[in-house]
């Protein structure tokens, strides 16, 4: 296995964005679990809804509350905190259930390569420390590219890069109880506009996701 990188996150984490996602339908809320290689799972946050939203007629008398009835208090099911360094090279997302680190490919690998740099390995070591802190036993390592070049090449390169990051994580963690799910998604699941170089740079990335523990900080 081979891929990804991490440098000790010192004063780089400066830009903080916080978003709260309130899910009205409880049946849409569920944790994502790791899968075997034969059944690829989608990256966190990209899973399709089980069904299309039901069209509601606001004038339907059956929707009106009986006299004296009150609505239950609103409930926030998930809160996402996003912290990105000023250069945009590294991003951390925290939800109630998961932690995700996204590292841009340029800070991990030379162009069109899956060979990690020394600086990349120190970044990955920082992620390994957080995995230990959260006492996670399942780790997902997903690679992504922009849409330049062939789709087949992007699929192979993104998987090789994910493998490289997973290999360093495995060495750093040295824990046989941890299982990894490693995927190369190529140009699928872009997070920015591929029509600009700034957007393509964001899409060339490796993401490491693992569950939060109740005791983890």
C-alpha positions in Angstrom: 0.0 0.0 0.0 1.2 3.5 -0.6 0.1 7.2 -0.4 -0.6 10.6 1.2 1.1 12.9 3.5 0.9 15.2 6.5 3.1 17.7 8.1 2.8 18.8 11.8 -0.1 21.2 11.7 1.5 24.2 13.5 0.0 27.7 13.0 -1.3 26.7 9.6 -4.9 26.1 10.6 -6.3 29.6 10.3 -9.4 29.7 8.3 -12.4 28.3 10.2 -15.8 27.7 8.7 -18.6 26.2 10.6 -21.8 24.8 9.1 -24.7 23.1 10.8 -26.7 20.6 8.8 -30.2 20.0 10.2 -31.7 16.8 8.9 -35.5 16.8 9.0 -36.0 13.2 8.0 -34.5 10.9 10.6 -34.5 8.0 8.3 -31.8 9.8 6.2 -29.4 9.9 9.1 -26.9 7.1 9.5 -23.2 6.4 10.1 -21.0 5.2 7.2 -19.0 2.1 7.9 -16.0 0.6 6.2 -16.6 -1.9 3.4 -14.6 -4.7 1.8 -12.8 -4.0 -1.5 -15.5 -5.8 -3.5 -18.1 -3.2 -2.4 -16.7 0.3 -2.9 -18.3 3.0 -0.7 -18.7 6.6 -1.7 -16.6 9.3 0.0 -18.1 10.9 3.1 -20.7 13.4 2.3 -21.4 12.2 -1.2 -23.8 9.3 -0.4 -27.1 9.5 -2.3 -30.3 10.0 -0.4 -32.5 6.8 -0.2 -35.3 8.5 -2.1 -36.3 11.8 -3.6 -38.0 14.3 -1.2 -41.7 13.8 -1.0 -43.8 16.7 -2.4 -45.8 18.3 0.4 -49.0 20.3 -0.1 -48.9 23.0 2.6 -52.7 23.4 2.4 -53.4 19.8 3.2 -55.7 19.8 6.3 -54.1 16.6 7.5 -50.9 18.5 8.1 -52.4 21.0 10.4 -51.8 20.5 14.2 -54.8 19.7 16.4 -55.9 22.5 18.6 -53.6 22.8 21.6 -50.8 20.8 20.0 -47.3 22.2 19.6 -44.3 21.3 17.5 -41.4 19.5 19.1 -38.2 21.6 19.6 -35.9 21.7 16.6 -33.0 19.2 16.8 -29.6 19.5 15.2 -28.5 16.0 14.1 -25.1 16.9 12.8 -22.7 19.9 13.0 -19.7 20.2 10.7 -16.6 22.3 11.6 -14.2 23.0 8.7 -10.7 24.3 9.4 -8.4 25.0 6.4 -4.9 26.5 6.4 -4.4 29.8 4.6 -2.6 28.1 1.7 -5.5 25.6 1.2 -3.0 22.7 1.3 -4.7 21.0 4.2 -8.3 20.9 5.5 -9.8 19.3 8.5 -13.6 18.6 8.8 -15.2 17.5 12.1 -18.7 16.2 12.4 -20.5 14.6 15.3 -19.4 11.2 14.0 -16.3 11.5 11.8 -13.0 13.4 11.3 -11.7 14.0 7.8 -8.3 15.3 6.7 -7.9 16.4 3.1 -4.4 17.0 1.8 -3.7 18.5 -1.6 -1.7 16.3 -3.9 1.0 19.0 -4.5 2.1 19.0 -0.9 2.4 15.2 -0.9 3.7 14.2 -4.3 5.7 15.5 -7.3 3.6 16.1 -10.4 2.0 12.9 -11.8 3.7 10.8 -9.2 2.7 8.6 -6.2 6.1 8.9 -4.4 5.7 10.7 -1.1 8.1 13.5 -0.1 9.7 13.7 3.4 7.5 16.7 4.3 4.4 14.6 3.3 5.3 11.9 5.7 5.4 14.3 8.6 1.9 15.5 7.7 0.7 12.0 7.6 2.3 11.3 11.0 0.1 14.2 12.4 -3.0 12.4 11.1 -1.9 9.2 12.6 -1.6 10.9 16.0 -5.2 12.1 15.7 -6.4 8.6 14.7 -4.8 7.3 17.9 -6.4 10.2 19.9 -9.8 9.2 18.6 -9.1 5.5 19.2 -10.4 4.8 15.7 -10.2 1.2 14.4 -11.5 1.9 10.9 -9.8 4.3 8.5 -10.8 5.3 5.0 -8.1 6.6 2.6 -9.5 8.0 -0.7 -7.5 9.5 -3.6 -8.9 12.0 -6.1 -7.6 13.8 -9.2 -8.7 16.6 -11.5 -10.3 15.9 -14.9 -7.2 16.5 -17.0 -5.8 13.5 -18.8 -7.6 10.2 -19.3 -10.1 9.0 -16.7 -8.4 5.6 -16.6 -5.0 7.3 -15.7 -6.7 9.4 -13.0 -8.2 6.2 -11.5 -4.9 4.5 -11.3 -2.9 7.5 -10.0 -5.5 8.3 -7.3 -5.4 4.7 -6.1 -1.6 4.7 -6.0 -1.5 7.9 -4.0 -4.1 6.6 -1.6 -2.0 3.4 -1.2 1.1 5.5 -0.4 -0.7 7.4 2.3 -2.2 4.3 3.8 1.2 2.6 3.9 2.7 5.4 6.0 -0.4 5.5 8.3 -0.1 1.8 8.8 3.6 2.1 9.7 2.9 5.0 12.1 0.0 3.4 13.8 1.4 -0.1 14.0 -1.9 -1.5 15.2 -3.3 -4.8 13.8 -6.7 -3.9 15.1 -7.1 -1.0 12.6 -8.6 -1.9 9.3 -8.2 0.3 6.2 -10.5 1.0 3.2 -8.4 2.4 0.3 -10.0 3.8 -2.9 -8.9 5.7 -5.9 -11.8 7.7 -7.3 -10.0 9.6 -10.0 -11.9 12.6 -11.2 -15.1 11.6 -9.5 -16.5 13.7 -6.6 -14.8 17.0 -7.3 -15.0 19.6 -4.5 -14.2 22.6 -6.8 -14.6 23.8 -10.4 -12.4 21.9 -12.7 -12.5 24.7 -15.3 -9.9 26.7 -13.3 -6.4 25.7 -12.1 -7.3 26.8 -8.6 -10.3 24.4 -8.6 -8.3 21.6 -10.1 -5.7 22.0 -7.4 -8.4 21.5 -4.7 -9.7 18.4 -6.5 -6.2 16.7 -6.6 -6.2 15.4 -3.1 -6.1 12.5 -0.6 -8.7 12.3 2.1 -8.3 10.3 5.4 -11.6 9.7 7.3 -12.1 7.9 10.6 -14.8 7.8 13.3 -14.8 10.2 16.3 -14.7 8.7 19.8 -16.8 10.2 22.6 -13.6 10.7 24.6 -11.5 12.0 21.7 -10.8 15.8 21.6 
